[in-house]
Amino acid sequence: MKLSFAIISYKSDHLLSKLLGKISRKHEVIVIENSLQDKTKNKIEKKFQNSKVIIPEKNLGYASAFNKALKMSKNNFLITISPDVQIDKKLISKIENVLNKFKNFSLMAPEYRNKKIYQNFVPLTKPNDIVKIKNYKMLRVKEIDWCFCIINKSKFKQSKILDENFFLYFETIDLCKKLLLDRKKMYIIKNLKFNHLGTSSSNKKYEFAIRLNRNWHFSWSKFYFFKKHNSYLYALKKVLPNIYQNFIGIIISIIRLNSLNIKLHKASLSGVLSSIFLKKSLYRPNIK
């Protein structure tokens, strides 16, 4: 079975080669390089002939970049995977074995190895749907994190499945919520494991600029998500504690002369206020 892989990258050169080395050359790999650096394309495509690196005209964020990879992918099963995920070749082979036998799902994923640190799914309140195929057990869930996720394209009618109003954060939660309402099935493969380093996709020398970007977009996306699925007033209620905490954080950071924390709190505050005033998600990391 041939699979397609989508990797959304932003200055992830330090991780891409190692990750791509674990993926069989028979599979298609599409890398969307949101940092717009051409050196990634030249380096990766020369070393991995099954890979195609797309350099967009601007930083697309996650949702738009994924939708672009989805449209380009040739195979029905598309695996989206973060650059800071650690896998081995056996894991991909085992996933192929599952997909040869089981196709009645919209989203599916293996399980994070150390669940005490991070759990890549949200279980159903009353888990009552378990599928067993040979040595594999699939547990139906209501939400899957997309650090590693298998998308069954045949279950989607539209070519853009993520809401492109999101630049970063909440876009995959948004889709899972929609799938759950539509009674679409999402599963975790309980006995297949992987590791996720977490917040390590970009080179560490850009860490502070990336943190500013994350703070801004998390706040913006949080309000937009709750406004979309509930109401403006409900969303405002959800973010008021964040606004208060950031104001207090700015004051404390000024007293402590902590200029970095001042900037981080200001980024969070700016993001949520932009969303409240119905402005688009326009902030971009200032990295050259």
N, C-alpha and C positions, 0 to 999 in steps of 0.2 A: 504494500500500500504506500502511495506517495502522499505526503503531507505538505502543507504550506506553513511557514513560520513568519510571524510579524514581530519585529523588534523596533520599538520606538526609542530612539537614542538621542541623548544630548550630551555631547562630549564624553562618550562612554568608551573611547578607544582602549582604555586600560582593561576593559572587560570583554569586549566583543570577540576578539580572536579566540580566547579561551572557551567562550560559550559556543561559538560556531564550530569549534573543533569537536564538540560533542554531538553535533547533528550530522547524520549521514548525508553524503553528497547527493543521494538520490532525491532528497527533499528540496523543495523550493524555499529560499529564505529572502524575505523583503525587509530591508532596514530603512526606516525613515529617519534621516539624520537632521534633527531639528536645530542643531547648532549651525547648520549651513556650511560646514567646513568640508571642502572638496578632498582634503587629504584622506579622510575616512573612506570615501568612495574608492579612491585609487588603491589604497592599502588593502581593503577588504575584498574587493572584486578580483584583484590579482591573486590573492591567496586562496579564496573560496569561490570557485567558478559557479557554484550553485546559488550564489548570493547576488542580489541586486540592491545597490544602495541608492536611495532616492534623496536628492538634495532639493528640497522645496524652495520656492522663492522667498518664503518667510517662515518663521517659527510657527508651526501649526498647532502646537500643544498636543495633548494626547488624543482627544476625541477625533479631531480632523485628520490627524496623522494615521490613526488606526483605520478610519473609514477609507482612506486612500489606499492603504495596504490591503484591506478587505476587497476593494474593487479590483485591484491588480492581481490578486492571488488566483491561481489556476485550479487548485484542488478544493474539494468540498470541505475537508476538515482543515481549519486554520488554527494554529496554536499561537496565541500571543504570549510573549515571554519577556520579562524585564531583563535588562543587561546584567543586573546583579543577582540573578537566580543561578544556583549551582545545580547542575544535573549530570547524569552519566548516560552513556549510549544505551545501556540496558533499559533505562527508564523509557526512552522513546520507543524502543522495540516492544516493551510491555504495553505501552499505550496503543501501538498498532494492533497488538493482539486483541485488546479490548474493543477497538473500533471495528475490527473484522467481524465481531460477534454482536455488538450492541450499538445501535444507531438511533434509538428513540430518546433523544435528548436535544436540547438547544445549547446548553453550556455544560461543560464537565471539566474537572480538574483533579490532579493528584492532591495529596494532603501534605501540608507543611510538616516537616520532620519533628520539630520541637514545638508542640502546641502550647507549652508553658510560656514561650516568648511571643508567639504569634499564631493566630488561627486564621486560615485563609478562606473561611466560609462562615455563614450564619446558619445554624440548623433550624429546621422547622420546629414549631412549638410542640407538635405531636408527630415525631418521625415514624411514619408507618409505610414507607415505600423503600424497600431495599431490593436491589436486583443482584443476583449472584450468577457469575459466569466463570466456570472453572475455579481458579484460585482468587478471583477478584470479586470484591463486594462494593457495589455502588449504593451510596446513601443519598437519598433525595434531600436537597437543601433549598433555602430560600434566597441565598446570596452567595456569590463567589467573588473573591478578590482576583483581579486580573494580572497579578504578577506572573501567573502561569494559568492559562485558561484555554480550553479547546472549544472552538466555535463550530457548530454544525450549520454550515451556510444554507443547507436545504430547508432549514426551519425558519428562515427569515425571508420575507418577500422584498423588503426594501434594501437598497444598496448602501445606505447610510444607517447604521444601527445605533451609533452613539450620538447624542445630542451635541452638536458642534458649538452651542453657546457656552458649554464648559470648555475651558482651556486646560484645566488641571483639577483633579479631585471631584468626586461624587458622580462622574459620568457613568461609571460602570455600576454603581449602586442604583442610579437612575434606571439603567436598562434592566437590571435584575428585578427591580420593583415592577416594571412594566411586564416582564415575562411572568412574574408571579401572578399578577392580575389576569393575564391572558391564559393562565393555567399551563404555561410551558414548563418543561421539566429541566431541572438543573441538578447535577449529581457531583458528589465527591467520590473518588476511587480510594476507599479507605486504606488499602494495603499497598498503595504506591506513594512514595515519599520524595520530597525535594527540599532543598535549603534555599532560603532567601535572606540575603545580607541586609536588605532594607535601607532605604535612603542613601544608597551607595552607588547609584547608577552613574553619576557624574564625577569627574575627577575632583579630588579633595581640594585642589588649589582654588576651585570656584565655590567652595562650601558656603561662604557667607552670602554671596549673591544668589545661590540656589535656595538658601534658607529664607531670604527676603521674598523670593518668588513664590515659594511654597506658602509662606504666611499670608501673602496677599491673596493668592488664589484659593486657599482653603476657606478663608473668610468670605470671599465673593461667592464661591460655589455653594457654601453652606446655606446662605440666604436664598440664592436662586433655586436650589433644590427644594427647600421647604415651601417657597412661594409657588413653585410649579406643581407640587403634589398636594398642597393644602390651601393656603391663602397668604396674602400679603401680611395680614396681621399676625397669623400664626408664625410665619417666618421671622417677623420682627421680634416676637416674644422669644423665639429660639436663640436669637443672636444678641439680645440685650445684655445677657451676662458677659458675653465676649467683649462688647463695647465697654462695659464697666471695667472689666479686668485689664483691658488694654490702656484705658485712661489711668488707672491706678499704677499699672506697670510703667508707663511713661514717667509719672511723677516720682516713683521710687527710683527709677533708673537715672533721672536727672539729679536727685539727691545724692546718689552713689557715684555720679559722674561716669556712668556706664553707657558710652555713646553707641555701642553695638546693640545693646538691648533696647535703647530708645528707638533705633531704626527698625528693629524687628517688630516692636509693638506698633510703631507708626504704620508699618506695612500692613499688619493685620487690620488696623483701624481703617486705613485707606481702602482696603479691599471690601470690607463689609459696608462702609458708607457708600462706595461706588455702586454696590449691588442694591442697597436700599433706595438709592436715587435712580435706579433702573438704567445705570450706565453699563455698557458692554465690558466684557472681561479683557481689558486692553493692556494690562501691565505685562511687561516682558523683562526677563533678566538682563541686566546691563553687563554683558560679558563680551569681550572682543577676542 
